Amino acid sequence: MKKIIIAIDGYSSTGKSTIAKRLAKELGYIYVDTGAMYRAVTLYAMENGLCGDEGIDREGLIGKLDDIKIRFVLNNTLGYGETYLNDVNVEEKIRSMDVSNRVSGVAAISEVRHKLVEEQRAMGKDRGIVMDGRDIGTVVFPDAELKLFMTASPEIRATRRYKELLGKGKEISFQEVLKNVTDRDYIDSHRKDSPLFRAPDAIELDNTDMGKNEQFERIYNHAMRIIKKQDE
């Protein structure tokens, strides 16, 4: 059976990664969370004095890009790859609100995007991959056989993220999470390099009122129709 590329784009906290992981596992494909890659670069910048409350040291970060090595290591217990930054597991650190508040600014730097897009394309050269992010179907793999664009209302997405953070013991207000969601929406959609938008041939899924299982079944059925068509 021929393998395809599945590109999943969309706004933050729409469940892209959850769906992508499940889909990759069901199909026996590789899963790549490109958002984790941008978060890892952001964490590196924060830990090396290149990104903080005063802003981003753009030129300093660009000069250090060759020192940033990101890879995914399969955790057999979890069933998916965890993010490693320069051989250190940073999966938990990159999910913090501090990183969330700064990642869109770092991701807007063209040199950062060019480096990571090149790495992402290399990961998908043999196809058989599910990749989620902001520009997968528009920039990384514009020839992907299946493109999805996931969205939901800001309030619903903020509620999901808020509950997730509370479940991890984080002390944070709902308003702070909602502001983070809307701020990231604006930055991601208005940056000059690879802004977030739905590819013309992407299937849009608004999961504001859609359960996880219903959503997965729809996406899985789309994928199987395309995969079977490749073999005709």
C-alpha positions in Angstrom: 0.0 0.0 0.0 1.4 3.4 -1.1 2.1 5.8 1.7 1.0 9.5 1.7 1.8 12.7 3.5 -0.9 14.0 5.8 -0.5 17.7 6.7 -2.5 19.1 9.6 -2.6 22.9 10.1 -4.7 25.1 12.3 -4.9 27.3 15.3 -3.4 26.6 18.7 -5.3 24.3 21.1 -7.5 22.8 18.4 -6.3 19.3 19.2 -4.0 18.9 16.1 -1.3 17.0 18.0 -3.8 14.6 19.7 -5.5 13.8 16.4 -2.2 13.5 14.5 -0.7 11.1 17.1 -3.7 8.9 17.0 -3.9 8.9 13.2 -0.2 8.1 12.8 -0.5 5.2 15.2 -3.5 3.8 13.4 -1.8 4.1 10.0 1.6 3.0 11.2 3.0 6.3 10.1 5.7 8.6 11.6 4.3 11.6 13.6 6.1 14.9 13.7 5.0 17.8 16.0 6.5 20.8 14.3 5.1 23.1 17.0 7.4 21.3 19.4 10.3 22.2 17.2 9.6 25.9 17.4 9.0 25.6 21.1 12.4 23.9 21.5 14.1 26.8 19.7 12.2 29.2 21.9 13.3 27.3 25.1 16.9 27.4 23.8 16.6 31.2 23.3 15.1 31.6 26.8 17.8 29.5 28.5 20.6 31.3 26.7 19.5 34.9 27.4 18.3 35.4 23.9 14.6 35.8 24.7 12.9 37.3 27.7 10.6 40.0 28.9 12.6 42.6 27.0 12.0 40.8 23.7 14.0 38.5 21.4 17.7 39.0 20.5 17.0 38.2 16.9 20.5 38.4 15.6 21.9 36.6 18.6 19.4 33.7 18.0 20.1 33.6 14.3 23.8 33.3 15.0 23.2 30.3 17.3 20.9 28.3 15.0 23.6 25.8 14.0 24.0 25.0 17.7 20.4 23.9 18.1 19.8 20.2 17.5 16.3 18.9 17.7 15.2 15.3 17.5 12.3 13.1 18.5 12.9 9.9 20.5 10.1 7.3 20.7 8.7 6.8 24.2 7.3 3.2 24.0 5.2 3.8 27.1 3.5 6.9 25.7 3.5 5.6 22.1 5.0 8.7 20.5 8.2 10.6 20.2 9.3 13.1 22.9 11.2 16.2 22.0 14.9 16.4 22.7 16.9 19.6 22.5 20.7 19.0 22.3 20.2 15.5 23.7 18.1 16.6 26.6 14.4 15.6 27.0 12.5 18.9 27.0 9.0 17.6 26.4 7.6 19.0 29.6 9.6 22.3 29.6 8.4 23.3 26.1 4.7 23.1 27.1 5.0 25.8 29.8 3.1 29.1 29.5 6.4 31.0 29.4 7.3 29.2 26.2 3.8 29.5 24.9 3.8 33.3 25.4 7.1 33.6 23.3 7.0 30.9 20.7 5.0 32.9 18.1 7.6 35.7 18.1 10.4 33.2 17.7 8.5 31.3 14.9 8.1 34.6 13.0 11.8 34.9 12.4 12.5 33.8 8.8 15.8 32.2 9.5 14.3 30.0 12.2 11.5 29.0 9.9 13.9 28.2 7.0 16.0 26.0 9.2 13.1 24.0 10.6 11.2 23.7 7.3 14.3 22.2 5.7 14.5 19.6 8.6 10.8 18.9 8.3 11.0 18.2 4.6 13.8 15.8 5.1 11.7 13.9 7.7 8.9 13.4 5.1 11.0 12.6 2.1 9.9 8.9 2.2 6.2 9.9 2.9 4.2 7.8 5.4 4.2 10.8 7.8 1.6 12.8 9.7 2.8 16.3 10.5 1.0 19.1 12.3 1.8 22.8 12.6 0.9 26.1 11.1 2.3 25.9 7.5 2.6 22.2 6.7 0.1 22.2 3.8 1.0 25.6 2.5 4.8 25.7 2.8 6.4 22.5 4.0 4.4 20.0 2.0 2.2 21.9 -0.5 2.0 18.6 -2.5 0.6 16.6 0.5 -2.1 14.1 -0.5 -4.3 15.0 2.5 -4.4 18.5 4.0 -6.5 19.4 7.0 -7.2 22.7 8.6 -8.5 22.6 12.2 -10.2 25.4 14.0 -12.5 26.2 16.9 -13.7 29.3 18.7 -11.0 31.0 20.8 -13.1 30.5 24.0 -13.4 26.8 23.5 -9.7 26.5 22.7 -8.8 28.5 25.8 -11.0 26.4 27.9 -9.3 23.2 26.7 -5.9 24.6 27.3 -6.9 26.0 30.7 -8.1 22.6 31.9 -5.0 20.9 30.5 -2.7 23.3 32.5 -4.8 22.9 35.7 -4.5 19.2 35.3 -0.8 19.6 35.4 -0.9 21.6 38.6 -0.2 25.0 36.9 -1.5 28.1 38.7 -3.0 30.3 35.9 -6.1 32.3 35.2 -8.5 31.6 32.3 -8.1 35.1 31.1 -4.4 34.7 30.8 -4.9 31.6 28.7 -7.5 33.2 26.5 -5.1 36.2 25.9 -2.3 33.8 24.9 -4.6 32.0 22.5 -5.9 35.2 20.8 -2.4 36.8 20.7 -0.9 33.7 19.1 -3.8 33.6 16.6 -3.0 37.2 15.5 0.8 36.8 15.3 0.6 33.4 13.5 -1.9 34.8 11.0 -0.1 38.1 10.3 3.6 37.3 10.2 5.3 38.0 6.9 7.0 34.6 6.5 4.6 31.6 6.2 1.5 33.1 7.9 -1.2 30.7 9.1 -4.0 30.2 6.6 -6.0 27.4 5.2 -4.6 26.0 1.9 -7.2 26.2 -0.9 -7.3 22.4 -1.1 -7.4 21.7 2.7 -10.4 20.2 4.4 -11.5 22.5 7.2 -12.7 20.9 10.4 -14.4 23.2 13.0 -14.3 21.1 16.2 -16.0 23.6 18.5 -18.9 21.2 19.0 -17.3 18.0 17.8 -16.2 15.1 20.0 -12.7 13.5 19.6 -14.0 10.2 18.3 -16.3 11.8 15.7 -13.4 14.0 14.6 -11.0 11.1 14.4 -13.4 8.9 12.4 -13.9 11.7 9.8 -10.2 12.3 9.4 -9.3 8.6 9.3 -12.0 8.0 6.6 -10.6 10.8 4.5 -7.1 9.4 4.8 -8.2 5.8 3.9 -10.1 7.0 0.8 -7.0 8.8 -0.4 -4.6 5.9 0.4 -6.8 3.4 -1.4 -7.0 5.6 -4.4 -3.2 5.7 -4.6 -3.2 2.0 -5.2 -5.8 2.0 -7.9 
